[in-house]
Amino acid sequence: MSSRSTSQMNFLPIYYFFQIIPTNIMGRENMKKLGENKW
């Protein structure tokens, strides 16, 4: 159980990292595209 919980603790930050960072990058690119379209 202990080893399983530690592996989960290590997995969660990686999961959030890979889910949040790409969305932020995509969001920035989308914002740039929207800005170009607006102006």
C-alpha positions in Angstrom: 0.0 0.0 0.0 2.8 2.4 0.9 4.7 2.0 -2.3 1.4 2.3 -4.3 0.5 5.6 -2.6 4.0 7.0 -3.2 3.8 6.1 -6.9 0.4 7.9 -7.1 1.9 10.9 -5.4 4.7 11.0 -8.0 2.2 10.4 -10.8 -0.3 13.1 -10.0 2.1 16.1 -10.3 3.4 14.8 -13.7 -0.2 14.3 -14.9 -1.2 17.8 -13.9 2.1 19.2 -15.4 1.4 17.5 -18.8 -2.2 18.6 -18.7 -1.8 22.2 -17.6 1.4 23.2 -19.5 0.2 22.3 -23.0 -3.1 24.0 -22.5 -1.3 27.2 -21.4 0.9 27.1 -24.5 -2.1 26.5 -26.7 -4.0 29.2 -25.0 -1.2 31.7 -25.6 -1.0 30.7 -29.3 -4.8 31.1 -29.6 -4.7 34.5 -27.9 -2.0 35.6 -30.4 -4.2 34.4 -33.3 -7.3 36.1 -31.9 -5.2 39.3 -31.4 -4.0 39.2 -35.1 -7.6 38.6 -36.3 -8.9 41.5 -34.2 -6.4 44.0 -35.3 
